[in-house]
Amino acid sequence: MIGYVKKLRNKPIELTALMIHLCSFLLMVMLVYTGLDKLISWDESRKAFHNQTFPAELAEVLAYAVPISELLIALLLLFSVTRWWGFLSSILLLTVFTTYVGLIWVEAFPRVPCNCAGLLQSLGWAEHFMLNLLFISLGIFGLYQNPTKKPKADASGF
C-alpha cells in the first residue's frame, strides 16, 4: 500500500515531465523543419525574404539569421540544461512571426509579401496565425512547467 501511494505521488511529476518533453519535441520538429526547409531551398527562401516589406539589407541579414536561429533554438530545446532558454527563445521568435502574420492577415501592408516554409504555404493567414499561437502556447507551457528555471539573480557569472 505504501509503495502504491508513493507511485501516485510521482505521477503528476512524471506527467509534467512527459508534457515538457512533448512540447519540446513538437517545437523542435517545427523549428528544424522550417529551418532546414529554408536552407535546402536557399535561393527560393532568400528571394522570399527579399519579397518582404522591409529593406533589402534587413532581408539579406534575415535570410541567414532566421534559419540559423531556428536550428539553434531547436538545439537548445534538445538538452534539459538549456531547455528553459529554448522555450523562451521559441516564444520570442514565434511572437515576432505571429505578429507579422497577423499584420499581413489584417492587410496592414500594401501587398501580400510572404511565401512560407513547405507545408505552411498551403495555409491561409488565419490558419497560419492560429498554428503559430498553438506553438507559442506549447512554448509557454514548457517554459512555466520546466523545472530548470533561469539562473538566480544572486548567481555569479552571466
N, C-alpha and C positions, 0 to 999 in steps of 0.2 A: 504494500500500500504506500509506503513512504517513497519508494522508487517511482511509483506512478505519479505521485504529487510533484516530485522533482522534475519529471518529464513534462508535466503540464505547465510548470513554471517556465521552462525553457522554450516552450512552443512559440510564444509571442516573439522572443528574440530570434528564433530560427526563421519564423515567417517574415520578420522585418529584414533580416539578412538576405533572405531569398528575394524579397521585393527590391531591395537595394541592388542586388546583382542583376535582376531582371531589368530595372530601369537603366542601369549602367550598360547592359548588353544592348538594349534597344537603341539607346543613344549612340553607342559605338557603331552599330551596324549602319545607322543612318549617316553618321559623320564619315565613316570610312567609304561608304557607297558614294556619297556626294563628292567627297574629296578626291577619290580615285577617278570618278567619272570626269571631273574637271581636268585632271592630269592626263588621263587617257585620251580624251577628246580636246587636247590642248588648244588647237587652232580655233575650233568652234567655241570653246569656253572663253578664250581670250577675246574673240570677236563679240561675244555676248556681253562681256564686261565693258567693252568699248561702245556697245549699243545702249548703255545705261544713261541716265540723265545727269551723271556727274562728269567733271572734267576728265579729259583723256589721260592726264598724268596720274590722277587717282585711280582710274580704271586699270592702268598698267600695274600699279602697285597692288591693287586688289586681286588682279588676275593671278599673282603669285601668292599673296598673303592669305587669301581665303582658303584655297585647298590645303596649303601647308598648315594653317591654323586648325582646320577641321581634323586633319590627321593627328596633329599634336594633342588636341583635346581628346580624341579617341584614345590616344596613348595614356593620357592622364587618367582616364576612366578605367583603364585596364588594371591598374595597381591600387591596392587598398590604401596605401600611404598617400597617394596623390588623387584619389577618387573625389574627395571633397572639392579640390580645386578644379577637377574635370567637370563636376556638376555645375559649379559656379561659372566656369568659362562657357560651358554649353548654354546655360541660361542667358548669359550676356550676349553671346553670338546669335542665338536664336531670337532674342528680343530685338536685336538690330534687324535681322532678316524679316521678322514678323511685322515690325513697324514699316519697313519698306514695302512689303507685300500689301499691307493694309492701305498704305498711301496709293499704291497702284490700283487696288481694288476700288477705292472711293474716287478714282480718277483725279488725283491731285496733280498728276503730271500731264503735259500736253499730248503725250503719246505713250503707248504701252511698250516699255523698254525690255522686257525680260525674255529669256529663254533659260529654263531651269534644268537641273540635272536629270537625266534619264527618265524614269517613270513619272517624275513630277511634272514633266512637260504636258502630260495629258490632264492634269488637274486644272480646274478654274481657280480664279483668285480666291474665292470664298473657301474652297476646299483646301487650297494651299495654306491659307491663313489658319483654318481650323486644325490642320495637321501640325503646323508649327506650334499652335497653342497646346496641343496634346504633348508634343515633345518638351515644351517648356514646363508643362505640369510634371512630366516624368523627372525632369531635372530638379525642380523644386522639391518634389517628394524625396528624391535621393539625397539632396543637399541637407534637408532637415532631419532625415532619418539616419544618415550616415554617422556612425559612432566617432569617426575621426574628424573632429572639427578643426577649424583654422587654429594656428598657434595662439597661445595665450599672450596677452599684452605684456606680461612681465617676462616672457621668454627671451633669452638672449639671441642675437643673430637677426636675420631678416625675417 
